[in-house]
Amino acid sequence: LPTLPAWAIGEALSQLPFGSVWWVGFGIGSSILILIVIAEYVTVDPGDIRRVPATIALAAVAYALLLILAIIIRARGARLFIMVPTLTVAIGLVTLRMLLLQEPGKWPFIQTAIIMVISGQILAAFHYFPISPAVFAVMFVGLAYALINMSADIGAKKSWQQIIFEPLLALLLTWGISPWIL
């Protein structure tokens, strides 16, 4: 996961004017990156009592960075052939890490590839919607959350009601509130 934060922080810093604001952003970004590396270290040991809070923190940071990256790419007015592969790779990294945190040692390449294909197709449609970067990013992260949780629930062999309910609720909430975001 440290790859995605470094990428998102670099993109965010490239939007800031060089000066004191840039250095504050650099300090905050560096601190976040250090905390992510520490949390990754904690999650390696399944018996560590700090594993659950570290896993929650890594998930929150991953979705927040996905949101920031989507806002930046949409705000730049990236073309379709730049935006879709970039965000598809980002969602692939987040998916792989989130599913590995759920089941350590089991590399979910097939689930990740499926989520990347589905999200890439939906991103291509989102590209043509006349929506702001913030709305676009919230809809994208809602989709990512729903797909990743659905995949995790399928892997955990939950009932089909559980597999459908939480992702559908997340998708309806994020897509439902997104039109009211400025």
PEDA-V913223 format. One record per pair of residues at least 6 apart in sequence whose C-alpha atoms are under 8 Angstrom apart, sorted by sequence separation. I is the first residue (numbers start at 1). GAP is how many residues later the second one is. D is the distance in whole Angstrom. If there is no record, write none. Layout:
# PEDA-V913223
<<I/GAP/D> <I/GAP/D>>
This chain:
# PEDA-V913223
<<16/6/6> <42/6/7> <45/6/7> <100/6/7> <43/7/8> <100/7/7> <42/8/7> <43/8/5> <100/8/7> <13/9/7> <42/9/6> <43/9/8> <74/9/8> <99/9/7> <153/9/7> <154/9/6> <73/10/7> <126/10/7> <153/10/5> <43/11/7> <96/11/8> <13/12/7> <42/12/7> <43/12/7> <96/12/7> <13/13/7> <96/13/7> <150/13/6> <40/14/7> <149/14/8> <150/14/7> <39/15/5> <39/16/7> <96/16/6> <150/16/8> <70/17/7> <95/17/6> <123/17/7> <149/17/8> <150/17/6> <39/18/8> <40/18/8> <69/18/8> <149/18/6> <39/19/7> <9/20/6> <92/20/6> <95/20/8> <146/20/7> <147/20/7> <92/21/7> <146/21/4> <36/22/7> <145/22/7> <146/22/7> <92/23/7> <66/24/7> <92/24/6> <119/24/7> <146/24/6> <66/25/7> <91/25/7> <119/25/7> <145/25/7> <146/25/6> <145/26/8> <6/27/7> <89/27/7> <5/28/7> <66/28/8> <88/28/6> <91/28/8> <142/28/6> <143/28/6> <88/29/8> <142/29/5> <2/31/7> <63/31/8> <88/31/7> <62/32/6> <88/32/6> <115/32/6> <139/32/8> <142/32/5> <87/33/8> <115/33/7> <142/33/7> <2/34/7> <1/35/8> <2/35/7> <85/35/7> <139/35/6> <84/36/6> <138/36/6> <139/36/5> <138/37/7> <1/39/8> <59/39/7> <84/39/6> <139/39/7> <84/40/6> <111/40/7> <138/40/6> <135/43/5> <80/44/7> <135/44/7> <55/46/7> <135/46/6> <80/47/7> <134/47/7> <135/47/7> <134/48/7> <99/49/7> <98/50/7> <102/50/7> <132/50/7> <91/53/7> <95/53/6> <99/53/6> <12/56/8> <5/57/8> <8/57/6> <12/57/8> <75/57/8> <4/58/8> <8/58/8> <11/58/7> <43/58/8> <74/58/8> <75/58/5> <74/59/5> <5/60/6> <8/60/7> <12/60/7> <1/61/8> <4/61/7> <8/61/5> <11/61/7> <72/61/8> <71/62/5> <74/62/7> <70/63/7> <71/63/6> <74/63/8> <71/65/7> <70/66/7> <71/66/5> <70/67/5> <68/69/8> <67/70/5> <70/70/8> <67/71/7> <67/73/8> <67/74/6> <66/75/7> <63/78/7> <63/82/8> <4/86/7> <4/89/7> <4/90/8> <1/92/7> <1/93/7> <1/96/6>>
